[in-house]
């Protein structure tokens, strides 16, 4: 018998005020199942109650936008009667409890968001952050999360084509696991989750409902994290083989025209899917819980309603299509059951053993959660780094190698070689470069895909950092010849009710919005993950950007590797590198320059045009680790060196390792140089060297630095595998 004297509503995560508000809204005391449903739907994870007012600052409309925020995923028109639909979501807290299942079910959940749009998933990306690899815990979380992502994506047959992995001690207690999925759907066949048609039936199909995951994502992601083994049962259990059948079945149902509406069962399970479908459609739903196929006997009504068992979907179909829909599901070896109907009014009603156990206006769960204004306490403005306080390295070559071996910069081959990135035979540019390129099946069109973030910049200057993350994504898209089209985002932050976090959240959103407006990339979907902190430490503000770009011809792209002896090396963009918040410095100390958004937009347009027109042989964004890392990565990718001369009187380590947005490393054939210089217009573009040899030889003022390509590769490729031994 439990000895916990904490009031039930507090155990469920409701505040005293929220607990008092519920009977006011209902006009009566809630039943036990109703209180549980309110607690989950009013959680931060499901309701965004601390971030909703701030999210309105994002630009969400544009000529290509077919579906903005509010549905399972966003969608944009890409021509030829097709739309691309995409979204990124977090599974941070579950992954910190059980990294394999937490990461795997994060992938499964984001895939179902795409399925619910009627789309066929064609690509996955992931954005990961862990503590130092010197930590046993972080090594374990990293290994197992990568295994979970690879297992799920490989089993279901969707290529994982890109992403990012970073390491910093601030993520020691709160790792970040963000998953993005991209799908294709005919533009006139995008499904919505709005239930409609009184008398239409509710079909639950996929896995059976069990006790796994009860309160999982919705509870774990709505409070500060503690390492508690009791939370392990709250992590959902993955079944990618059933999800593969579910994916094919959803496509067949959509192709057959049998679906009125479709919704996945994610956080809060049947409660969220049913209440959202009813509220969006302005109708009621009546569910017979006795009809729900169960994995375990004796489940209570509340458990059935909020179970987060994976690989389940809820469909609305007309009465005359019920038999056909169920038969089609059974043809894919999936359970499918008629569990209820669409009703008049606006109430979500659940019946168990012939008794009504839930009767709530759906909008109270889905739309009318309390909304809180987060404190806006500005952090003190940090002072820029005084370079004189940073000792110059005695050995620049060794410093260069050490930087290449930093886990956040080092090769992620150990990660992406565990993922099948070629399944489907449409991957044009593979992982390891600036952005992935996927050919839209059956067309010449290409999609450029990337995830990026400037978390240390956000810590020092959240508005500038928010813009910097969007602009870095745009540069990566441009480097493969894509035109940035739209973004999704995952806003990973600590507790917004404490310290400066609420202000940083608001400022980062404002900065992201600034950059999106300038680029013409609306925000069409996203996710918010707050309370990423423990009693010991909080994460940096980490607003991850998932960007989609368009290539008219998927073949009109290039890589980041140097190509041929004698090619000219050029540096595009005029930003001056600094040590502030750099990987070389290894912290968020200092204040990076505020991005020049106009200059960055012009740079992206120039680079995308240069690549798509075939004017350049290679293109590579200069970001983490500065010019030295960009040069080394291009040399290693092409297995050829270069001789480079950098003008100016900057210190050699700052010129090499300092960071600044708005720079891209290009190479071109000598005969293409004058045309490229003319094409640049107002974009700064200067010749800095020539490709050739087996080493990188850099002259900076009076300093000369020579790093062999093989030595660079040894540092770069072995760092993560060695750290995991």
ABEGO torsion letter per residue (X at the ends): XBABABBAAAAAGBBAAAAAAAAAAAGBBBBAAAAAAAAAAABAAAAGAAAAAAAAABBABBAABABBBGBABBBBBAEGGBBBBBBBBBBAAAAAABAAAAAAAAAAAAAAAAAAAGBBBABBBBBBBBBBAABAAAAAAAAAAAAAAAAAAAAAGBBBABEBBBBBAAAAABBBBBBBBBBBBBAAABBBABBBGBGBBBBBBEBBBBABGBGBAAAAAABBBBBBAAAAAABBBBBAAAAAAAAAAAAAAAAAGABABBBBBBBGEAAAAAAAAAAAAGBBBBBBAAABBBABBGBBAAAAAABABBGBBBBBBBAAAAAAAAAAAAAAGBBBBBAEBBBBEABBBBBBGGBBABBBBAAAAAAABBBBBBBBBBBBBBBBBBAAABBBBABAAAAAAAAAABAAABBAAAAAAABBAABGGABABBBGBABBBBBBBGBABBBBBBBBBBAAAAAABAAAAAAAAAAAAAAAAAAAGBBBABBBBBBBBBBAABEAAAAAAAAAAAAAAAAAAAAGBBBABEBBBBGBBBAABBBBBBBBBBBBBBBABAABBBBABBABBGBBBBBBEABBBBABGBAAAGBABEBBBBBBAAAAAAAAAAAAAAAAAGABABBBBBBBGEAAAAAAAAAAAAGBBBBBBBBEABBAAAAAABBBBGBBBBBBBAAAAAAAAAAAEABBBBBAEBBEEABBBBBBEABBBBBBAAAAAAAAAAAAAAAAX
